[in-house]
Amino acid sequence: MNVGFFPGQGSQSIGMGKQFYDEFTVFRQTIEEASDSLKMDLKSLLFDGPESDLTLTQNAQPAILAVSTGCFRVAEREIGLKVDATLGHSLGEYSALVASEAIPFSDAISWVHQRGLAMQKAVPVGEGTMSAILGAEDALVEEWCKEATAHANALRKESGENTFAVNCTVEPANYNAPGQIVVSGSVDAVDALEKLIAEKKIRGVMAKRLSVSAPFHCSLMNPARLAMEEIFAAAKKAGQLSPLQTPYIPNRTARLTQENAVVFDLLAEQVDHAVLWKQSIETIFQRGCKTAFEFGPGKVLQGLAKRIAKPLSVEFETYPIYDVETLKTAEGRLNS
């Protein structure tokens, strides 16, 4: 069993996909199709920047989707690569569903652009943030989040201030790998969690604040979820959903499915719920998966997969596909 991985926001960089754009017509066509859907010059953004524009949520999400889809199409056409299942991290779930032929690429590009705008709008700048909690068990992080939320709420009550635009909360947002959970929430609650962890002085456990523009995948994103529900209701009515040609693993359930009726609901729920990446990788291991190909910029997902495989003693190979050299390496694996 081979699977396809598709990365999420944060993997973007100026120049991503440049070799494929210069080399392969199908990649150029993909970028042009995305540009038409967005009514913008995506090629210029990808290769010329500026980086500050590329990293904007509403730009980064369609840019990564376009490059990931282009990489997948190149691998399909040039080396005949086929996968038995797809899964993507957060935004990457849209790429996975395009690869599985459940949603049209041009629609997905438009939807993730709107998703990015809705997610950025959901929480005022400076009111939310995220932090990576390293070295702790899942259950401990979940317990600490509840403790920190309660403490931060108590401080709000004591202060008597009513200047906060968002609810006080910190919640698990990404279950990335053993000993790596990203949390998300209001700044004061995340502050309280980081202080709590520092005070516990547990060897090997630490918090690392992330440089993000919004607190993704927590309950503060509920307005963005509602916005996506409206978009998907219209898309469902217009028949913009096709049968899955390849099974996929949703971030919300971490279970392999080929039921297309759940796609839009799960994509909407994903916005304000945690990404179950570790659990999703464990699912493919249980299905006997031995090889994965990561389509798009970076190598983050293969690194996480290896960390998940190690304590389970699972033999697992991953191959990134984002330029000519990595494409040749993947072809060699297919022909071996």
N, C-alpha and C positions, 0 to 999 in steps of 0.2 A: 504494500500500500504506500503510495506516494501522496503527499499533500502539498498544497500551495499556501504559503504564508504571505500576508500583505500588511505592510507597516502602517502606523498611524502618525498623527501629528507629532512633530519634533524631529522627524527623520529628514526633513527638507534641508536642502543646501543649494546655493547658487551653482549652476552647472550640472545639476543632476539630470541624467539622461542624454547628455550632449553627444556622447559617442554613438548611441543608438539613433539619435536624431540624424546625425551625419551619415550613418551607414545604412539604415533600413527605412524603406518607404512606409511600411505599416506603422512604424513609430511616429514618423512625421504626420501621417494621416490622423493618428490618434490625438496628437497635440493640436492639429488644425481643427478637428472635430470639437475638442474641448474649448478652443478659442471661440469657435462659432457659438457654442452654447452659452459661454460666459460673456460674449460680445466684448472681448478684450484680447490683447496680444499676449497670449500665455508664453509663447516662445521667448519673447523679450524678457518677461518676468523671470522665467526659468534660468536663462543664460546670462542676462545682463543685470538683473536685480532692479532696484537695490534690495539688499537683504532685508531691510526694515519692512519693505512692502511684501516680500515673499513670506515673512514670518507672521504677518497678520492672519488671524484665524480664518477669515473668510477667503483668503488667497491660498494659504498653505494647504487647506483641506482639498480643494479641487486640484491643486498642482500635484500633490502626492498621489491622488487618485489617478490623474492622467498619466503620470510617469509609471506608476505600478501597472496600470492596464496596458500601457505601451510595452513594458518589459514582458508581461505575460503573452501578449500577442506576438512579439518577436520570438519568444521561446517556442510558442506553438508552431509558427510558420517556418522558422529557420532550422530547428532541431527536432521538430515533431514531438515536443514534450506534452504529455497529458498527465493530469493529476486526478486522483480518486476522490479527493475532498478538498475543500477550501476553508480557510479561516483567516480573519483579519483582526488586528488589534484596534479597537475603537473605530476611528475613521476607516481603517483597513477593512472593516466588515463590508463596506460599500464596494470596495475593489473586489473582495471575495465573491460578492453576489453578482457583480458584472461578469467575472470569470465563469461563474456557474450559470450565466445567461438568464438569471431571474429578473434582473432589471436592466433596461437599456443604458448604455454608457452615457449618452447625451443627457438623459434625465438624471442620472446619478450625479453628474458634474453640477448640474443646476441645484440639485437637492443639497449637496454638501456645501455649496456656496451659501445657500440660505441657512443651512445648519450652523455654519461658522458665524454668520451674522447674528442668528438667534442666540447662540451660546455666549457670544461676546456681550450682547445686549441684556442677557438675563441678570447679570450681577454688575453693579457699577464698578469701574476700575478702582482698585485699591481696597475693595471690600472683601475680596475672596482670594485664596491662594491654595497651593498644594505643597506637600512635603513627602519625600521618600523616607520610609522607615526601614532601616536595614538591620538585619541580624535578629529579628524577633519572630516568634511564632504568630500565625494568623490570629488565633484566639486571644492572645495577649494584646495585640494591636487593637482588635475590636473592643476589648475591655477598656483599654486606655482611652480610646476615642470617646466612649460613653462617659468616662470619668472626667476627661478634659472638657467635654461639652457641658456637663453639669457645673463644673468649676467656673467656666467662662460665663455661663448664664447667671451664676450667682454673683459674679463680679459686676456684670451689667446691672443687675437688680440693685446691688449696693450703691453703685455710682449714681443711680437715678437718671443717668443720661439717656436720651432717646434720639441719638444721632445716627444710629445704625440703620442702613437701608436693607439689610438682609438678616435672616434668622441666624442665631448663634448655633453652629454645629460643626463638627469635624467627623468625617466618615471615611471608611475604606473606599477607594475609587478604582484602583487597579491591583488585582492579585497577580503580580507579575511572575514571581518565582519564589521558591522557598527562601525565607528571610528577606524578601523584598516586596513590600506593600506600599503603594502610593496612597496617601490620604488627601482629602479635599474638603474645603469648607470655608467658613468665615475666618478672617485674619486673626481675630482674638481667640477663637477656639483652637486654631492650628498653633498659635503662639503657646497656648496653655498646654497642648499636647507635647510640643517640643520641650517645654520647661519641665513637664512631668517626667519625660524620658531622661533628660539630663540629670534630674534629681535622683532618679533610681540608680544611676551609675552601674548599669548592667554591662558587664564586659562584652564588647562586640556589638552592642546595640546603640544605634545612633539615628538621628534625624537629619535630613539634608533638604533644606528649602529649595524648591524648584523655581526657575524663572519662567513663569507662565502668566498669561493675560487674564485667566479666569479659573474658577474652581470647577473643573470638569468632573462629570460622573458622580455628582452628589445631589442631594435633594434641592440645593439652591438652583439647579439647572431646570427645575420644573417648568418655568415659563418657556424655555427652549423646547422642552418635550411637547408641550401643548402646541407650540408653533409647528413642530414636525408632524404632530397628529393631524393637524388641519391639512398640511401639504399631502400627506399620505392618504387621507380620506378622499381628496380630489383625484389623486393618482389611481387609487383603487377603483373609483367610479369611472375613470377614463380607460381602465384596462391596461395600465402601465406595469403589469406584473405578469411574468411568464413562468411556466414550470421550470423547476431547477433541473438542469441537465447534469449537474454534479452536486452531491450532498455538501452541506456546509455546517459549520459549528457556530451558532450564535454566541455572542459575548454574554448574553443574559442567562442562557441555560447550560452552556458548556456540553451540550448533547448533540450528537450528529443527527441531522434532519434533512429530509428531502421534501418536506411539506411546505409548499410556497404560501399557503394561506396565512402563516404566522409571520412572514417576513416583515411586513410593514409595522405590525404591532411591536415586534421585538426591536426593530430599528428605533422606534420612538421611545420605548422603555429604556433602551441603552443609554440615552442622553443623560438621565438622572439616576442611573444605577451603576454599580461597580462592574468593571470589565473582569470576567472570570477567565483570565488567560491561563494561569497555572492549571486550573481545572480542565480547560479545553485541551491543553497539551497532554494532560493525563488521559483524557478520553481517546486521543489518537494512539497513544501508547497501548491502551487496552485493546484497541482495534488492530494491533499488530503493525502499526506504522514504523518503518525503519528509515525513511528518507523524506526530507522536506526541501522544497525550493522556495526561497524568499524573493519575491518579485518587487523590485522597487529600490529606493535609495537606502543605503545603510545595511547594517548587519545586526541590528538590535534584537530582532526576534529569534534569530538562530542562537544568539548568545543566551537568551532567556531559556530557550528550549533545552540547551545543553545543561543549564543549571538545574532544570526540572528533572532531566533524565538521570543525572549523577546519583542522587540518593536512592533512586529506584533501580539502579544498576541496569538501565536500558541502553542498548547499543543503538545509537541514533546518529545519522549523518544529515547535515544541512548544507545547502549550496545557494549562495546569493546569486541573483541574476540582475545586473544593473549596467554592465558594460561588455565589450567584446571579449575580454579575457575571461570574465566569469561565465559568459555564455559558452565559451569553448570548454571550460572546466565541467560545466553541467552536461554538455554533450558527451564528453569523455565518460562521465558517470553513467549516462544512459546506454552507451555502447559497450560498457565493460561487462 
